[in-house]
């Protein structure tokens, strides 16, 4: 039986592209929502989940960081996808025919310049791959989709214009989730440890909790806060650090963190992707 990897979206979505790139030996399993993708892994319908967490242009993906701690899953890898936006149309359409381009609300603003220059109006869709599928199923040559080249291949569309995004470094980061943790590996580019925590209700608790990472030489690459249960007084933090929990300096930093927190959950330790360093280097 082939192994499966779940992602949010339809076949041809950028999540599907991430699956094909990072886990080409897995069968992609499209899911309507991130919750559905997580549930597919948790209940055994899929072996892994490919979850988008942040975009270099638009920041973190809404609600994902609040979903992951409750998922019961573990982060086992990360991957980055350079998001190229393409104008896809029916096989017999010409660029001069296109009056409307359909895409996700996040994709449309990325192509403002191209759409304006060609007098094309943007319309929204819940999913870029769905937009491509609906263009393929339709008969109107004036409507195109904004999606990946993979979507063009799947739905038999032609690429009228490639890489039409305004920003030439637009990248989405995905986390690969599994039912079981794997802390045995050591990556060629170092390790990343992700965790969530809530600080104790004492003065300067967050400042004191962060001090252990500085004094022990642990680089914290991400720290984000979000409300828990819709309460303004209940704040949870999502953090990522360079290193492995078995490293002595990381052990000491986490010990100090525990002293100032009333909740700490390590969500995964995984190899840093090579693309992380390429992105940082430009």
Secondary structure, 3 states (H helix, E strand, C coil): CCCEEEEEECCCCHHHHHHHHHCCCCEEEEECCHHHHHHHHHCCCCCEEEEEEEECCCEECCCHHHHHCCCCCEEEEEEEEECCCEEEECCCCCHHHCCEEEECHHHHHHHHHHHHHCCCEEEECCCHHHHHHHHHHCCCCCEEEEECHHHHHHHCCEEEECCCCCCCCCEEEEEEEECCCCCCCCCCCCEEEEEEEEECCCCCHHHHHHHHHHHCCCCEEEEEEEEECCEEEEEEEEEEEECCCCCHHHHHHHHHHHHCEEEEEEEEEEECCHHHHHHHHC
